[in-house]
Amino acid sequence: QVQLVESGGGLVQPGGSLRLSCATSTSIASIYAMGWYRQAPGKQRELVARITSATSTNYADSVEGRFTISRDNAKNTVYLQMNSLKPEDTAVYYCYARIQRFGAGNIWGLGTQVTVSS
């Protein structure tokens, strides 16, 4: 069973930066796609960014140009670099892994809180 361990959440001021990490218990080279969802209170969970084993990336329109997702195969870790943070970025961020492209579903981390406030 693949396990995901998230870190890097916290409190930052508007315009600041934060980097989230998601470490896996297995080689990420064998995982089809990994990425991050976020969910704020009262709002639907949304896909923030994802990266495939082929390094193809996708971003939500709201974070395009500000967030960058990357992967380090040697460390079995996916990162989400978040720059120019806005209060509306405040949410719980969940790492996920999709093992197979057409697999049954995603494996989820427990989430990490990101709060953007002055």
DABELPE-V182683 format. One line per field, one symbol per residue. phi: phi as a letter, one per 20 degrees, with the letter a starting at -180 (. if undefined). burial: b if it has 9 or more other C-alpha atoms within 8 Angstrom, else e. A space follows every 50 residues. Layout:
phi=???
burial=???
//
This chain:
phi=.fddcebofrdcegnecbceccedebfffedfbcacdcbegmdffcfeab befemfcccfgfdgnddcdbccffdlcddceddlfdgfefaeddfccdfd gdffrdddeencedcdbe
burial=eebbbbebbeebbbebbbbbbbbbeebbeebbbbbbbbbbeeeeeebbbb bbbeeebebbeebeebbbbebebeebbbbbbbbbbbbebbbbbbbbbbbe eeeeeebbbebbbbbbbe
//
